[in-house]
Amino acid sequence: MKAGAGLFSALALFLLMGAVITQRPRPKKPTRRPVTTKKPSVPKLAVPAQPEPQEPTDFPPPIMGPPSIFPDCPRECLCSPDYPNSLNCENRNIRAIPVIPPRTHYLYLQNNYISEVTAEPFINATEVRWINLANNRIHRIDKKVFEKIPALLYLYVHRNHLKEVPSGLPASLEQLRLAKNRISKIPAGAFSKMGNLTLLDLYHNQLSDSDLGKNTFKDLKSLMQLNLAHNVLKKMPDGVPSGLIQLFLDRNRIDDIPKDYFRGFTHLAFVRLNYNQLSDKGVPKAVFNISSLLDLQLAHNQLASVPLFNGHLEHLHLNHNSIESINGTLICPYSLQADLSDHSLLPRLRYLRLDGNHLSPPIPLDVIMCFRHLHSIVI
């Protein structure tokens, strides 16, 4: 009986404690986050700026064409069955010249990423006549290349990174285009064996007077066009072949023409000296009195008067100089009192440009009376 009463008392006590525990209020959650102490920030070390990458940073992958009917056609080039002697590799993202098939006469490699021309691709390409390497990144051409292609006629390497004229050029070459490079040197004898060359284009390079010796061009007996425009010349080039037809010297710093510079030229028809520093002092009065001259361009200089010229001249550009007056009697190749009923004997000037000077219309009557073939006068 006592044991049962004790058990009952213990059970009642246990239930009472559970009731007290269940009725204890729960603590409320804080409405704000507890404030914590921030760790002191450690300053980051400054990272030095990286240099800007040079373009192009990444070359696009070479463009591979479908298999050709010619088993020797490089996959990065196109070989048309209609032109079996042509290898077309232009605009293909090529870094190096592929092996050239022996049947190739015309090789097109322009607009790529080629930086060097070596002899290996040309080992069997002895029949190549025409190479276009324009608009690449070529800084070197191995002279052994030309030993492999002795019959080359046309070589176009304009818009590249060459610093000097390539050595070992073949004697067969007829046209050499090296415009828009960085050429400041012509090695001695670079043109010594090139008696067949008719066109030499050195436009937009860095050639100065010291880079052109008296013998630089002397062996170019067949040369018809010489383009030295957009360089840093201060003097007229020496030793220019007398058979030349076109001489382009625009955008240099030339301020003087020797009195007898054009003596001996038998076929010179086109002379361009625009954008130089020519004044009356540096231009002898009759230096352009050449019977073969057809087109004379002297725009954007410092001339104060019209130089004398031959009656065969057809186009004269004198715009943007310092000319204040024009006297037809003085510049007329013939006397205005002479009998010129035969119009074939009249001066042949057809186009005269004088705008950008200090002249005002009308054109003096003696100019009109002398140059009766004039079709256009710009003033």
Secondary structure, 3 states (H helix, E strand, C coil): CHHHHHHHHHHHHHHHHHHHHHCCCCCCCCCCCCCCCCCCCCCCCCCCCCCCCCCCCCCCCCCCCCCCCCCCCCCCCECCCCCCCEEECCCCCCCCCCCCCCCCCEEECCCCCCCEECCHHHCCCCCCCEEECCCCCCCEECCCHHHHCCCCCEEECCCCCCCECCCCCCCCCCEEECCCCCCCECCCCCCCCCCCCCEEECCCCCCCHHHCCCCCCCCCCCCCEEECCCCCCCCCCCCCCCCCCEEECCCCCCCCCCCCCCCCCCCCCEEECCCCCCEHHHCCCCCECCCCCCEEECCCCECCCCCCECCCCCEEECCCCCCCCCCHHHHCCCCCCCCCCCHHHCCCCCEEECCCCCCCCCCCHHHHHHCCCCCEEEC
